[in-house]
Amino acid sequence: MNEGWIMLISMVMFLLGFWIGRRVGLDEGFHKGLKQAPLEIKRRSLEEGECVICGITKNFQDCAGKL
């Protein structure tokens, strides 16, 4: 009987730890994506020579500077 309770408590603790770790990881990934997106847009705009948002090729650095 004791072995059953130990297994049940162990499984609950494992699942709780997994759930907490997953939530923390998802939140960290979301915040990292928010920080990375403007940099990626600026990089692509500079590489392609035009604004990837609006398509302006002339003076696109003015547009990229607003991001």
C-alpha positions in Angstrom: 0.0 0.0 0.0 2.8 2.4 0.8 4.5 1.8 -2.5 1.3 2.9 -4.3 1.2 6.2 -2.4 4.9 6.8 -3.0 4.4 6.2 -6.8 1.3 8.4 -6.9 3.0 11.3 -5.1 6.1 10.9 -7.2 4.0 11.0 -10.4 2.1 14.1 -9.2 5.4 15.9 -8.3 6.9 15.0 -11.7 3.9 16.2 -13.6 3.7 19.4 -11.6 7.4 20.1 -12.2 6.9 19.4 -15.9 4.0 21.7 -16.2 5.8 24.5 -14.3 8.9 24.1 -16.5 6.8 24.1 -19.7 5.0 27.4 -18.7 8.3 29.1 -17.9 9.8 27.9 -21.1 6.9 29.1 -23.2 7.0 32.6 -21.5 10.7 32.9 -22.1 10.4 31.9 -25.7 7.6 34.4 -26.3 9.5 37.3 -24.8 12.7 36.3 -26.7 10.6 36.3 -29.9 9.3 39.8 -29.2 12.9 41.1 -28.8 14.2 39.3 -31.9 11.4 40.2 -34.4 12.3 43.9 -34.9 16.0 43.0 -35.3 15.1 40.4 -37.9 12.9 42.8 -39.9 15.7 45.4 -39.9 18.3 42.8 -41.0 16.1 41.5 -43.9 15.3 45.1 -45.0 19.0 45.9 -45.2 19.9 42.7 -47.0 17.1 43.0 -49.6 17.5 46.8 -50.1 13.8 47.5 -49.5 11.4 47.7 -46.5 10.0 44.2 -46.0 6.9 45.7 -44.4 5.8 48.3 -46.9 8.0 47.5 -49.9 9.6 51.0 -50.2 12.9 50.7 -52.1 13.8 54.4 -52.2 14.9 55.8 -48.8 13.8 52.6 -47.0 16.2 53.3 -44.1 13.7 56.0 -43.0 11.0 53.4 -42.8 13.3 50.8 -41.1 14.4 53.4 -38.5 10.8 53.6 -37.1 10.8 49.9 -36.1 
